[in-house]
């Protein structure tokens, strides 16, 4: 098993059991990349990843007047919704390497 730098990912792995699914390596790597990006830009993170009944990893993150919903899916994609002041601004699904630059651009144009 790989070691992850974020304790919450280790916590997810340690809490899996017969009643919960075990996230696959791609889901965990994508969650780790998202957490690394959020840490790198030094914005406070209000939530943490959690498992969902749909067998994905979900994170709700609020920054300034922005709300981000991220879901790391089994197929290796990120399902996302961006909202500003409560209104949907963008949503979709993309690979992590496409998603991080898109998130970065959205943050640059959206944070006042």
Buried (B, 14 or more C-beta within 10 A) or exposed (E): EEEBEBEBBBEBBEEEEEEEBEBEEBBBBBBBBBBEBBEEEEBEBEBBBBBEEEBBBBBBBBBEEBBBBBBBBBEBBBBBBBBBEEEEBBEEEBEBEEBBEBBEEBBEEBEE
